[in-house]
Amino acid sequence: MTDIDINIGAPNHWCYKGEGACNIVLSYVGTDITNRAEYFNSLNYINVGKVLRLRKFGVGGDDDSDLKNNSFLLNVMLPLIGSKYVYPGVLFVYLLISWFNNKLLQTVIQLNRDFLSQLDEQIYNDRPTHRRNNRLNIECKRGLLILDLTLLTTGGVGGTSISVEIKPKCGFVTQSKYQSSSTKPIKSHTCRYCMHQYLKLKDGSIHSISKYCPLDLFSGAVDRQKRAIRALLECPQNNLKIYKDGSLFYTGSLGGKSVHSLESLCTLLDTPEETSQSVESTIDRLTNYLVSILQTEHAVLDNLLTAQRYDDLDIEAIYYLYQLQLQRQLDRLIIQQNSSSSITTTTTEKEEVQKQIELLDNQLKQLQLQPNYKDLERFSDLNAMTDQEIEHCIDRYLIATTAKDCSIMITFSPKSSSPSSSTTTSSIKHDYRVGVVDLDAKKKSSIPSYFKNDKLIIDTYKNNNENQQQSGGVHVIAPRTIYLFEFNKLLINLLCIRFSNI
């Protein structure tokens, strides 16, 4: 992947679209395209139908971060999720060819400080208040020019585009043998997302617990997927956003903009033949569209779930392996420091080794201070792992973490005839596109943070259960558990036995 010198226009050709923890995304508004001939004759056609992703200040990484993430996307996530759903970068020589196939496009481009500085000031007031402390990194020399998946037709030429961004989260319940005796009864039977809701409620991030459960969405069952979509529409939080013709139309209070009134959905699917339906009919129609597409494109959820299941050891074991890896590095440095060959090393080299030893020693002391990290004999077989095997396990966990934190973009053109529950998926197969975004590599250094957050989620959920039992109360929303599935299987087995004896 190489940098490309593209004229991306002036700062006022771009407007704020959204952001995550590390990046800000901007939409191109520099050229008003009204027909396809004008689109291809435009001097700025390279930018039309694209978004520009820029890095924030103070989020780590360097000028090569986008290159590394693009390589990770191309070489790791694309084979796992499928080329149909992932849009990697390409070399400039293939730009125009890929353009006509509508398959470009994630391209690393060069930026300059003045452009970024003006842009930072320009978008400041458009950003959510709680995000404004992290400004654009105006020293960063690279950005990503990416196909705008909120538009169904390149350049906005054609009919209305409705795009639904879903952040599905983790679609399975861990069964790792390395869970502690105190966490296994909870983690091996309860959906992670549903448990996390109680922590968010406690810290004030949300005001009510969502009925959405990722296990429903990933189940593949039509009724359960409809239940999941309806729950997201009723309580989006930051797990659902809806765009109309590229502009944010509806989201939750955590979605980056105060567009979260259910009533606003009434005009979402308006067409020249059909306008302003009720909220309920719009939700039904939208739910049927999305589930029909997910049923047809079931591979996107299937492949994501496969990637998520790379986390087969659980964070408790990964945290132990992370410590073990650091300890081995420390041991090797101490041996190097004490070896007779060190006599020939320079003072500078010795000081560097000592500095690394102190750094690793401090890291390990901090890691081992984690409370309640006991029962370490459960990890005894992990000690026999080679360094390469440990690295492999950690890499798999980080890939799974990326798959758990990505978003699915479903973009379609609404039809005047509303799809019913019996609508066939073939009737809309040419009117939609599905893509997966936010597939950046996760950092190994974040493992301690993941472990700490996991413990906080479990403790909060556990305390909530205990408080409910003591007060004689019940949960407002009970998280999905696999007890239900085990009960269903038991019931089916009993019925089979019953009928076999008749």
C-alpha positions as CSV (number, residue, x, y, z in Angstrom):
1,M,0.0,0.0,0.0
2,T,1.4,3.4,-1.0
3,D,0.4,7.0,-0.4
4,I,-1.5,8.6,-3.3
5,D,-1.3,12.3,-4.2
6,I,-5.0,13.2,-4.7
7,N,-6.5,16.7,-4.8
8,I,-9.0,16.4,-2.0
9,G,-10.2,20.0,-2.3
10,A,-10.4,22.7,0.3
11,P,-11.5,22.3,3.9
12,N,-14.9,23.7,3.2
13,H,-15.5,20.8,0.7
14,W,-15.8,18.5,3.7
15,C,-18.3,18.4,6.5
16,Y,-18.6,16.4,9.8
17,K,-20.2,13.0,9.5
18,G,-19.3,11.1,12.7
19,E,-16.5,9.8,14.9
20,G,-15.2,7.1,17.1
21,A,-12.6,6.9,19.9
22,C,-9.7,7.4,17.5
23,N,-10.9,8.8,14.2
24,I,-13.2,11.5,12.8
25,V,-15.1,10.9,9.6
26,L,-16.0,13.7,7.1
27,S,-18.3,13.7,4.1
28,Y,-17.4,15.3,0.8
29,V,-19.8,18.2,-0.1
30,G,-17.6,20.0,-2.6
31,T,-19.5,19.2,-5.8
32,D,-23.2,19.1,-6.4
33,I,-23.8,16.2,-8.7
34,T,-27.1,16.0,-10.5
35,N,-26.5,13.5,-13.3
36,R,-24.0,10.8,-14.2
37,A,-22.4,12.7,-17.1
38,E,-21.7,15.6,-14.8
39,Y,-20.3,13.2,-12.2
40,F,-17.7,11.8,-14.6
41,N,-16.8,15.2,-16.0
42,S,-16.3,16.7,-12.6
43,L,-12.7,17.6,-11.7
44,N,-13.4,16.4,-8.1
45,Y,-15.0,13.1,-9.0
46,I,-12.3,11.3,-7.1
47,N,-13.8,12.6,-3.8
48,V,-17.5,12.3,-4.7
49,G,-19.2,9.5,-2.8
50,K,-16.3,9.3,-0.4
51,V,-15.6,10.0,3.2
52,L,-12.3,11.2,4.7
53,R,-11.1,9.5,7.9
54,L,-8.7,11.5,10.0
55,R,-6.9,10.6,13.2
56,K,-7.5,12.4,16.5
57,F,-4.7,13.9,18.6
58,G,-3.6,11.9,21.7
59,V,-4.9,8.5,20.7
60,G,-1.6,6.8,20.1
61,G,-0.2,5.6,16.8
62,D,2.1,7.3,14.3
63,D,2.1,8.4,10.7
64,D,2.2,4.7,9.7
65,S,-0.9,3.8,11.7
66,D,-3.2,4.1,8.7
67,L,-0.8,2.0,6.6
68,K,-0.6,-0.7,9.2
69,N,-4.4,-0.7,9.7
70,N,-4.9,-0.9,6.0
71,S,-2.5,-3.9,5.7
72,F,-4.3,-5.6,8.7
73,L,-7.6,-5.0,6.9
74,L,-6.4,-6.5,3.6
75,N,-4.4,-9.4,5.0
76,V,-6.3,-10.5,8.1
77,M,-9.9,-9.2,8.2
78,L,-10.8,-9.4,4.5
79,P,-10.1,-13.2,4.2
80,L,-12.1,-13.8,7.4
81,I,-15.1,-11.7,6.7
82,G,-15.1,-11.9,2.9
83,S,-14.1,-9.6,0.0
84,K,-17.8,-9.0,-0.7
85,Y,-18.2,-7.1,2.6
86,V,-14.8,-5.4,3.1
87,Y,-13.4,-2.5,1.2
88,P,-9.6,-2.5,1.3
89,G,-7.1,0.0,-0.1
90,V,-5.7,-0.4,-3.6
91,L,-2.8,1.0,-5.5
92,F,-3.5,4.2,-7.5
93,V,-2.9,2.4,-10.8
94,Y,-6.1,0.4,-10.1
95,L,-8.1,3.4,-9.0
96,L,-10.1,4.1,-12.1
97,I,-10.6,0.4,-12.9
98,S,-11.9,-0.3,-9.4
99,W,-14.0,2.9,-9.6
100,F,-16.2,1.5,-12.4
101,N,-16.7,-1.7,-10.5
102,N,-17.7,0.5,-7.5
103,K,-15.3,-1.5,-5.4
104,L,-12.7,1.0,-4.4
105,L,-12.0,2.2,-2.0
106,Q,-9.9,2.8,0.9
107,T,-6.9,4.8,-0.2
108,V,-4.1,6.3,2.0
109,I,-3.6,9.9,1.0
110,Q,-1.1,12.7,1.9
111,L,-2.3,15.6,4.0
112,N,-0.9,19.0,5.0
113,R,-0.9,20.8,8.3
114,D,-2.8,23.9,7.1
115,F,-5.6,21.8,5.6
116,L,-6.0,19.9,8.9
117,S,-5.8,23.0,11.1
118,Q,-8.6,24.8,9.1
119,L,-10.7,21.6,9.1
120,D,-10.3,21.2,12.9
121,E,-11.7,24.7,13.5
122,Q,-14.4,24.3,10.9
123,I,-16.0,21.1,12.4
124,Y,-15.5,21.9,16.1
125,N,-19.0,23.1,16.8
126,D,-20.5,20.2,14.8
127,R,-19.0,17.6,17.1
128,P,-20.7,16.1,20.2
129,T,-19.7,18.1,23.3
130,H,-18.2,15.2,25.1
131,R,-15.9,14.5,22.1
132,R,-14.4,18.0,21.6
133,N,-11.5,17.6,23.9
134,N,-9.8,15.3,21.4
135,R,-9.0,17.6,18.5
136,L,-7.8,16.5,15.1
137,N,-4.1,15.6,14.9
138,I,-2.9,18.4,12.6
139,E,0.6,16.9,12.6
140,C,-0.6,13.6,11.1
141,K,0.5,13.5,7.4
142,R,-1.9,10.7,6.3
143,G,-5.6,10.0,6.1
144,L,-7.9,7.5,4.5
145,L,-10.2,8.2,1.6
146,I,-12.9,5.6,1.8
147,L,-16.1,4.7,-0.2
148,D,-19.1,6.2,1.6
149,L,-21.1,3.1,2.4
150,T,-24.1,5.3,3.5
151,L,-24.8,6.0,-0.2
152,L,-26.1,3.2,-2.4
153,T,-25.1,4.9,-5.6
154,T,-21.7,6.4,-6.2
155,G,-21.8,10.2,-6.1
156,G,-25.4,10.2,-4.9
157,V,-26.7,9.8,-8.4
158,G,-30.0,7.9,-8.4
159,G,-32.8,7.4,-5.9
160,T,-32.9,7.8,-2.1
161,S,-30.4,5.9,-0.1
162,I,-31.2,4.6,3.4
163,S,-28.3,3.3,5.4
164,V,-28.4,1.5,8.7
165,E,-25.3,1.2,10.7
166,I,-25.4,-1.6,13.3
167,K,-22.7,-2.3,15.9
168,P,-23.7,-5.9,16.7
169,K,-21.1,-6.6,19.5
170,C,-20.3,-10.1,20.7
171,G,-22.6,-12.9,19.3
172,F,-21.6,-15.8,21.5
173,V,-21.2,-16.8,25.2
174,T,-17.7,-17.9,26.2
175,Q,-17.2,-21.5,27.3
176,S,-13.5,-21.2,28.0
177,K,-12.2,-23.6,30.6
178,Y,-9.9,-20.9,31.9
179,Q,-12.6,-18.9,33.6
180,S,-12.4,-18.6,37.4
181,S,-14.8,-20.4,39.7
182,S,-16.4,-17.0,40.6
183,T,-16.9,-15.8,37.0
184,K,-17.7,-19.0,35.1
185,P,-21.3,-19.4,36.5
186,I,-22.1,-15.9,35.1
187,K,-19.9,-15.5,32.0
188,S,-20.6,-19.0,30.5
189,H,-24.4,-18.5,30.8
190,T,-25.0,-14.8,30.1
191,C,-24.7,-12.5,27.1
192,R,-21.8,-10.1,27.5
193,Y,-23.6,-7.1,26.0
194,C,-26.6,-7.6,28.2
195,M,-24.4,-7.7,31.3
196,H,-22.5,-4.5,30.1
197,Q,-25.8,-2.6,30.1
198,Y,-25.9,-2.6,33.9
199,L,-22.4,-1.0,34.1
200,K,-23.5,1.6,31.6
201,L,-26.6,2.3,33.6
202,K,-24.6,2.6,36.8
203,D,-22.0,5.1,35.4
204,G,-24.8,7.2,33.7
205,S,-23.8,6.4,30.1
206,I,-27.4,5.2,29.4
207,H,-30.8,6.0,31.0
208,S,-32.5,2.6,30.4
209,I,-31.5,-0.9,29.6
210,S,-31.9,-2.0,26.0
211,K,-33.8,-5.1,25.0
212,Y,-31.3,-5.7,22.3
213,C,-29.3,-8.9,22.5
214,P,-26.5,-9.8,20.0
215,L,-27.4,-13.5,20.4
216,D,-30.7,-12.8,18.7
217,L,-29.1,-11.0,15.8
218,F,-26.5,-13.7,15.2
219,S,-29.0,-16.6,15.7
220,G,-30.0,-16.6,12.0
221,A,-33.6,-17.1,13.0
222,V,-36.0,-14.6,11.4
223,D,-38.1,-13.9,14.5
224,R,-35.1,-13.4,16.7
225,Q,-33.4,-11.1,14.2
226,K,-36.6,-9.0,14.0
227,R,-36.7,-8.8,17.8
228,A,-33.1,-7.6,17.7
229,I,-33.7,-4.9,15.1
230,R,-36.8,-3.6,16.8
231,A,-35.0,-3.4,20.1
232,L,-32.2,-1.4,18.4
233,L,-34.7,1.0,16.8
234,E,-36.5,1.6,20.0
235,C,-33.3,2.1,22.0
236,P,-30.4,2.7,19.7
237,Q,-27.8,3.9,22.2
238,N,-24.6,3.8,20.1
239,N,-25.4,0.5,18.4
240,L,-27.6,1.8,15.6
241,K,-27.5,4.9,13.3
242,I,-29.6,5.6,10.3
243,Y,-28.5,7.8,7.4
244,K,-30.7,9.2,4.7
245,D,-28.9,10.2,1.5
246,G,-25.6,10.2,3.5
247,S,-26.8,12.5,6.3
248,L,-27.4,11.2,9.9
249,F,-31.2,10.9,10.3
250,Y,-31.7,8.9,13.5
251,T,-29.6,7.5,16.3
252,G,-29.5,7.2,20.1
253,S,-28.2,9.5,22.8
254,L,-24.8,7.9,22.5
255,G,-24.7,8.0,18.7
256,G,-23.0,11.4,18.4
257,K,-26.0,13.6,17.7
258,S,-29.3,14.3,19.4
259,V,-31.4,12.7,16.7
260,H,-33.2,10.0,18.7
261,S,-37.0,10.7,18.6
262,L,-38.9,7.7,17.4
263,E,-41.4,10.0,15.7
264,S,-38.6,11.2,13.4
265,L,-38.7,7.8,11.7
266,C,-42.1,8.5,10.2
267,T,-40.7,10.2,7.1
268,L,-37.6,7.9,6.7
269,L,-39.0,5.7,4.0
270,D,-41.1,8.3,2.2
271,T,-41.3,7.9,-1.6
272,P,-43.2,9.9,-4.2
273,E,-45.9,7.3,-4.1
274,E,-46.1,6.9,-0.3
275,T,-45.4,9.4,2.5
276,S,-45.5,9.9,6.3
277,Q,-46.4,6.5,7.7
278,S,-46.9,5.9,11.4
279,V,-44.0,5.1,13.6
280,E,-45.1,1.5,14.1
281,S,-45.6,0.8,10.3
282,T,-42.2,2.4,9.6
283,I,-40.5,0.2,12.2
284,D,-42.2,-2.9,10.8
285,R,-41.3,-2.0,7.2
286,L,-37.7,-1.1,8.1
287,T,-37.3,-4.3,10.2
288,N,-38.6,-6.4,7.3
289,Y,-36.1,-4.8,4.9
290,L,-33.1,-5.3,7.2
291,V,-34.0,-8.9,8.2
292,S,-34.7,-9.8,4.5
293,I,-31.2,-8.5,3.6
294,L,-29.5,-10.3,6.6
295,Q,-31.2,-13.5,5.6
296,T,-29.9,-13.3,2.1
297,E,-26.4,-12.1,3.2
298,H,-26.2,-14.4,6.2
299,A,-22.5,-14.9,5.4
300,V,-21.7,-11.5,6.9
301,L,-22.9,-12.4,10.4
302,D,-21.7,-16.0,10.1
303,N,-18.2,-14.8,9.1
304,L,-18.1,-12.2,11.8
305,L,-19.1,-14.7,14.4
306,T,-16.3,-17.1,13.2
307,A,-13.8,-14.2,13.7
308,Q,-15.3,-13.4,17.1
309,R,-14.8,-17.0,18.2
310,Y,-11.1,-16.6,17.8
311,D,-11.4,-15.5,21.4
312,D,-11.6,-19.1,22.6
313,L,-9.5,-18.7,25.7
314,D,-11.3,-15.6,27.2
315,I,-9.6,-12.5,28.5
316,E,-8.7,-14.1,31.8
317,A,-6.4,-16.5,30.1
318,I,-5.1,-13.9,27.7
319,Y,-4.3,-11.6,30.5
320,Y,-2.2,-14.4,32.1
321,L,-0.4,-15.1,28.8
322,Y,0.3,-11.4,28.4
323,Q,2.0,-11.4,31.9
324,L,3.8,-14.6,31.1
325,Q,5.1,-13.0,27.8
326,L,6.4,-9.9,29.7
327,Q,8.0,-12.1,32.4
328,R,9.9,-14.1,29.8
329,Q,11.1,-10.9,28.2
330,L,12.3,-9.7,31.6
331,D,14.0,-12.9,32.4
332,R,15.9,-12.9,29.1
333,L,17.0,-9.3,29.7
334,I,18.3,-10.1,33.2
335,I,20.2,-13.1,31.8
336,Q,21.7,-10.8,29.1
337,Q,22.6,-8.3,31.7
338,N,24.4,-10.9,33.9
339,S,26.1,-12.9,31.1
340,S,29.8,-12.7,30.7
341,S,29.4,-11.4,27.2
342,S,28.0,-8.2,28.6
343,I,31.5,-7.2,29.4
344,T,32.0,-6.4,25.8
345,T,28.9,-4.3,25.5
346,T,29.0,-0.5,25.7
347,T,27.8,1.6,28.6
348,T,24.9,2.9,26.4
349,E,23.8,-0.6,25.6
350,K,23.9,-1.6,29.3
351,E,21.9,1.4,30.2
352,E,19.3,0.6,27.5
353,V,19.0,-3.0,28.8
354,Q,18.6,-1.7,32.4
355,K,15.9,0.8,31.3
356,Q,14.0,-2.1,29.6
357,I,14.3,-4.2,32.7
358,E,12.9,-1.5,34.9
359,L,10.1,-0.8,32.5
360,L,9.0,-4.4,32.3
361,D,9.4,-4.9,36.0
362,N,7.1,-1.9,36.7
363,Q,4.6,-3.2,34.1
364,L,4.5,-6.6,35.7
365,K,4.0,-5.2,39.2
366,Q,1.1,-3.2,38.0
367,L,-0.5,-6.2,36.3
368,Q,-0.1,-8.4,39.4
369,L,-1.8,-5.8,41.5
370,Q,-5.2,-6.6,40.0
371,P,-7.6,-7.7,42.8
372,N,-9.1,-11.1,43.0
373,Y,-6.8,-12.5,40.2
374,K,-6.4,-15.8,42.0
375,D,-6.8,-19.5,41.4
376,L,-3.8,-19.4,39.0
377,E,-3.5,-23.2,38.9
378,R,-6.2,-23.2,36.2
379,F,-3.5,-21.7,33.9
380,S,-0.9,-24.4,34.6
381,D,-1.0,-25.9,31.1
382,L,-0.4,-22.5,29.5
383,N,3.0,-22.3,31.1
384,A,4.2,-24.9,28.6
385,M,3.4,-22.7,25.6
386,T,6.3,-21.5,23.5
387,D,6.7,-17.8,22.8
388,Q,5.3,-18.3,19.3
389,E,2.2,-20.0,20.7
390,I,1.6,-17.3,23.2
391,E,1.9,-14.6,20.5
392,H,-0.5,-16.6,18.3
393,C,-3.1,-16.8,21.1
394,I,-2.8,-13.1,21.8
395,D,-3.1,-12.3,18.0
396,R,-6.2,-14.4,17.8
397,Y,-7.8,-12.6,20.7
398,L,-7.0,-9.2,19.3
399,I,-8.6,-10.2,15.9
400,A,-11.7,-11.4,17.8
401,T,-11.8,-8.0,19.6
402,T,-11.8,-6.2,16.3
403,A,-14.7,-8.4,15.1
404,K,-16.6,-7.7,18.2
405,D,-16.3,-3.9,17.9
406,C,-16.9,-3.4,14.2
407,S,-20.1,-2.1,12.4
408,I,-22.2,-3.5,9.7
409,M,-23.5,-1.0,7.1
410,I,-26.8,-2.0,5.3
411,T,-27.7,0.4,2.6
412,F,-30.8,0.1,0.4
413,S,-33.2,2.1,-1.7
414,P,-36.8,2.1,-0.3
415,K,-39.6,1.0,-2.5
416,S,-43.1,2.3,-2.6
417,S,-44.5,-1.2,-1.7
418,S,-43.7,-2.0,1.9
419,P,-42.2,-5.5,2.4
420,S,-44.3,-7.7,4.6
421,S,-43.2,-10.5,6.8
422,S,-43.7,-12.8,3.8
423,T,-41.6,-10.7,1.4
424,T,-39.1,-12.7,-0.5
425,T,-35.5,-11.7,-0.3
426,S,-35.0,-12.0,-4.1
427,S,-37.3,-9.0,-4.6
428,I,-34.7,-6.6,-3.2
429,K,-31.5,-8.3,-4.2
430,H,-30.4,-5.6,-6.6
431,D,-31.3,-2.7,-4.3
432,Y,-28.9,-3.0,-1.4
433,R,-25.3,-3.2,-0.4
434,V,-23.7,-4.6,2.8
435,G,-20.3,-3.7,4.1
436,V,-18.3,-4.0,7.3
437,V,-16.4,-1.0,8.7
438,D,-14.3,-0.1,11.7
439,L,-11.9,-3.0,11.3
440,D,-8.7,-1.5,12.7
441,A,-6.2,-3.7,14.5
442,K,-6.4,-3.6,18.3
443,K,-3.3,-2.9,20.4
444,K,-1.7,-5.6,22.6
445,S,-1.1,-2.9,25.2
446,S,-4.9,-2.6,25.7
447,I,-5.1,-6.1,27.2
448,P,-4.8,-4.9,30.8
449,S,-7.7,-2.5,30.1
450,Y,-9.8,-5.2,28.6
451,F,-9.2,-7.4,31.6
452,K,-10.1,-4.6,34.0
453,N,-13.3,-3.7,32.1
454,D,-14.3,-7.4,32.0
455,K,-14.0,-7.6,35.8
456,L,-15.9,-4.4,36.3
457,I,-18.8,-5.7,34.0
458,I,-19.0,-9.0,35.9
459,D,-18.9,-7.4,39.4
460,T,-21.5,-4.8,38.5
461,Y,-23.9,-7.4,37.1
462,K,-23.3,-9.8,40.0
463,N,-23.9,-7.0,42.6
464,N,-27.1,-6.0,40.7
465,N,-28.3,-9.6,41.0
466,E,-27.5,-9.8,44.7
467,N,-29.3,-6.5,45.4
468,Q,-32.3,-7.6,43.4
469,Q,-32.5,-10.8,45.4
470,Q,-32.1,-9.1,48.7
471,S,-34.8,-6.5,47.9
472,G,-37.1,-9.2,46.5
473,G,-37.2,-7.3,43.2
474,V,-36.8,-8.5,39.6
475,H,-34.8,-7.3,36.7
476,V,-36.4,-4.8,34.4
477,I,-34.9,-6.6,31.4
478,A,-33.4,-10.1,32.0
479,P,-30.3,-10.7,29.9
480,R,-30.4,-13.5,27.4
481,T,-28.9,-16.6,28.9
482,I,-28.2,-20.0,27.4
483,Y,-30.3,-21.6,30.1
484,L,-33.2,-20.9,27.8
485,F,-31.6,-22.9,25.0
486,E,-30.6,-25.7,27.3
487,F,-34.2,-25.9,28.6
488,N,-35.6,-26.0,25.0
489,K,-33.2,-28.8,24.1
490,L,-34.2,-30.8,27.2
491,L,-37.9,-30.2,26.4
492,I,-37.4,-31.5,22.8
493,N,-35.6,-34.6,24.1
494,L,-38.4,-35.4,26.5
495,L,-41.0,-35.0,23.8
496,C,-39.0,-37.3,21.5
497,I,-38.8,-39.9,24.2
498,R,-42.5,-39.5,24.9
499,F,-43.6,-40.0,21.3
500,S,-41.2,-42.8,20.7
501,N,-43.0,-44.8,23.4
502,I,-46.4,-44.3,21.9
